[in-house]
Amino acid sequence: MNQYHKLYTKDDSAIAFIDFQPQMLFGVANADRAALINNVTLLAKVAKEFNVPTVLSSVETESFSGYVWPQLLDIFPGQPVIERSSMNSWDSQEFREAIEATGRKNIILSGLWTEVCVTWPTIEMLGAGYNVYVVEDCCGSTSVAAHEAALSRMVQAGAIRLTTIPALLEWQRDWARKDHYNNLMGLIKGQGSAYGVGVEYAYTMVHHAPQSAQKPQIVPKKAV
């Protein structure tokens, strides 16, 4: 069986967030940067909800790149961030050991920039026997051309492209599984963009559930 002819699960996958640092974000030109931050933090929150092993890594933090985004650090408070000098995470023994320690072969990757800090470890991880899934709208590049060329190179090497919403829904898989259902829906309503708005609409207007707002809207009744 081809390694990608089955879906990954919360029990056989791990995720890495690479170089989500200010200086790296400044150079992103392929996507809306606010949307990128939203996608990354949503994916991170859902990974935490499903207890998916998570690796955080940064490069040249205090000499060039700046500290990892507080939005991401606050999702994993106190978790060590693997500091590197190499642009290729896989060159770092500490990063390799962190990935190996998860015991998982399905690795979900996101990072800045796609063409370097995501592509290079992806190629070498594939060579080391891992199945690599690149969440492309949680990655940023210096241009649209650089992003697409990087994705093509990774696919040619054997990686799989996917985006945020299907990446996180693959952990849920079945709506009959209720362990994470309510928390997942809460995260999607808050950060799931148009899909999240649709979920809120379905909950409130179709199923007549309470509004998510801390102070719900009250529509005045018209006098008869």
Secondary structure by P-SEA (a helix, b strand, c coil): ccccccccccccbbbbbccccaaaaaacccccaaaaaaaaaaaaaaaaaaccbbbbbbcccccccccccaaaaaaccccbbbbbccccccccaaaaaaaaaacccbbbbbbcccccccaaaaaaaaaaccbbbbcccccccccaaaaaaaaaaaaaabbbbbccaaaaaaaacccccccaaaaaaaaaaaccaaaaaaaaaaacccccccccccccbbbbbccc
